[in-house]
Amino acid sequence: MSILQNFTLGQFVPSDSFVHRLDPRSKFLFLLVYAVVVFLSNQIWLYAVFTAILIFSLRLSKLSLAYIFRGLKPVWFLLVFTIILQLFLTKGGEVYVQWGWFSIEEDGVRQAFFIAMRLGLIVVMSSLLTLTTSPMDLTDGIEKMLGPFKKIGLPVHELALMLSIAIRFIPTLLEETDKIMKAQMSRGANFESGGMISRAKAMIAIVIPLFVSAFRRAEDLALAMEARGYRGDVGRTKLRQLAFSYRDGLVIVFMILMVVAVGVWRV
């Protein structure tokens, strides 16, 4: 339950750091480019460079490294599970460990390392985006970036709003899950003992109230937006206009250099 309470994905931490003051569009572009070059890289020393870039970005954000990594514990569990699967299922190369029909081989270790680094780096960088960007800026940034698709009839404003609300409600739903678990445990529910089937049955006592709560929150939000006269982007104006600054220019130049460097080293 403490893991749910400390989960940071979707939360926003106000500050006046270099990363916080960046335009959300430049942060989106940097995350996209960073993810692409991380997946395209296949050399260990390049991942050391990407790790250094991530640590430098975290330092620029003035956020506590312990806070970020502690809040991503559920992701780390999934990451460890993926590594174990790769170690035992990917075969090829020198055999390091042999125990019956189980074996850990060179290709498995290499593949597990690459997948762990890729997922870990991208998840932390994505978490940094939400931690340093307010929900309103997220919505405006996504809408601006998808603006050209309005010409083909794509409801850009609605899609951006939906995505922003979904990200914003991640910590809210996790907090609600934690409250439901505590309430059910106070009534005698046991989520930690028994076999897999009994644990799955016990989770029904969490899933059903959580769905009811989520639908109730969605209805309340819809009524609140309607009461405030929300009508989509028709005739809508914005109090704060997004604008690029010299900081965003530095980020864009760095992105270009990163792409060129990875492209040269892969040739």
N, C-alpha and C positions, 0 to 999 in steps of 0.2 A: 504493500500500500504506500509506503514511503517513496517507492519508485514513481508511482503515479503522481504523487504530490510534487516531486522535484522535476517532472518532465518539462523541458523548456521549449520544445518545438511549438511554434505558433504564438509564443509570448513576445511582448515588446518591452524592452528596458530603455527608458528615456535617458539620454545623455547628450553631451555636446562634443563627441569625438569626431575625428576625421571621417570615419565610416558612416556615422549617423548623419552627417551633413551632406553626404553624397546624394545625387539624384537617384531615385529608385530605379530608373531605367538603366543607368550605368551599372548599378548593382546586379540587376537582372542579367544584363549582357555579360558581366564578368563571371557570374555563376554559370551561365550557359557555356561560355568559352572555357572556363576552368574545367567543367565536367567533360567537355569534348576532348580536351588535350589530355586529361587524366586517363580516359578510356583508350585513347589512341597510343599512349606511351607503353612501351614494353621493356624498359631498362630500369634497373633498380635505382641507379643514381638520379634518374629523372624524378622518381617518387620522393627522393630525399629533398630535391629542389621544391617540389609541390608542397611537401610538408613544411618547409621553411617559409614558403609564401603564405600558407595557412596560418602558421604561428605569428608571422608578421602582421597579417590582417587582424588576427585576434588582439594583438597588442595595440594596434591602431584604434580598435573599437573601445578600448578601455574597459572591457568586460573581464570578469574573473574567469581564468581558465578552468579552475575547479568547479565553478558554478555551471559552466557550459557542459563539461564532460560528465558531471554528476547528473545533470538533467537528461542526458542521453543514454542512461543505463539500459532501458528497454531495447534500444537499437544495438547496443553492444552485445546483448544476449543473442539477438538474431545474427549478428556478425560472427560470433563464436560458433554458432550452429552451422552457418554456411562454410566456415573454414574447416570444421570437422568433416562435413560432407565431401568437400574437395579433397581433403587428405586421403580419405578412404576410397573414394570412387574414381578419382583420376589416376590412371596408370601410365607408366612409361618411364624410361630412363633407369638410373641406378636405384636399387632397392635399399632403403635405409633401415626399415624395420619390417620383419617378417614374423607373423604369429598365426599359424594355421593358414586359413584362407584370407586373413587380414594382412594387408601390407601397406606401408607408406613409402611411396616412390618419389623420384626426383621431380617428375612432371606434376605430381599432386602437390608437393610442397611449393613449387613455383606458382602454380595456378592459385593455390590458397593465399599466397602472399599478395599476388596481384589483385585478387578479388577483395581481400581485406583492405588493402590500401585504397582501392578505388571507392568502395562503399564508404569507408571511414572518412576519407577526405571530403567526398561530396556531401555526406550527411552533415558533417560539422560546418562546412561552408554554407549549406542551405539553412542550417539553424542560425548561423550568423546573420543571414539575410533577414529572417523574421525578427530576430532579437534587436536589430538596429533600424528597422523600418516600421513605422506606425501602420495600422490597418488602412487608414485613409490614403497614405502615400502608396501602399501596395496596390490599392484599387486604381488610383490615378495612373501609376506607372504601367500597370498591365493594360489599362484602357488606351493609353497613349501608344504603347508598342503595338497593340492590335488594331489601331486606328485605320490603317489602309484596308483592312478586311471589311470595313463598313460598306465599301463600294460593291461588294458582292452579296450584301444582305445579311452578313453575320452580326448577331446582336452582341456587339463588343462590350458595351456598358454592362449589360446583364451578366455576361460571362465573367467579366472582371469582378463585379460585385459578388457573384456566387463564390468565386475562388477566394476572395478576401474574407468573406463570412466563414467559409469552411476552415480556413487557416486560423481565424480568430477564435472559433469555437472548439478547437482541439483541446486547449487547456481547460476550458469550461466543462467539456464532456468528461475529461479525465478526473476533474474534481468531483463531478457528479457520480462517476463510477466509484471513486473512493468512499463517498458518503453512503452509497447504496451497499457496498461491501461491509462497511462498519455496521450499518443498520441490520443487515441480514445475519452477521456474525453475532450481534447482540441477541438475536432471536434463536441462536443455536445452530446456524448454518456453518458447515465445515467445508472450506475450499482447498484444504491442503492434504487431507488424508484420503485413503481409498484409491481404487484403481482409476484408469483413464475414463471409463464409462461413468462411474459415480461422480467424478469431478466435472465431467461434461454436463451431467444432469444438474449438479449444484450451480453451474453457471447460468442456468435458466433463470434462477432467482435474481440474477444481476442483469441479464440481457433484456428481459421483458420490461422491468421498471426503467431501464436506461432508454429504451426505444420510446416508451410513453413520455418520459421527460424530454427527450429530444424533439418529438413531435409537438409537445406543448410549448417548448421554447421557440420552435419555428413559427407556430401560430401566433404567439405573443409578438415576435419580431415583425411578422407580416402586418399585424394590426397596428403596431407602433409606427411602422413606415407609412402605412395608409393614413393614419391619423395626422401625420406630419406633412401630408400632401405629396408623397413620393410618386412620381409618374415616369420614372426612367430618365433617360438623358434628353428628352424632348424639352427644349428651352431651358436646360439646366446650366447654371453658371457655377464657377468655382471661386471660393475665397482665396485660395492659395494656388498660384500657377507654378507648375514645374519649370525649372530653368537649369541648364547646364552651367557649371562654373569651372574654374581652372582645375579644381580637384577632380572633376569628372574627366577633363581632358587628360590629366596624368594617368588616370585609370585606363582610359581608352588606349593611350600610347603603350602602356605596360601590357595590355591585352594583345596588341599587335605584335610586340616584341616576343611575347610568350608563344604565340601561334607560329611565328617565323622560326623561332629557335627549335621548337618541337618538330616542325616540318623539316628543317635542315638535318637534325640529328636522326630522324627516322629514315632519311634517304640513304 
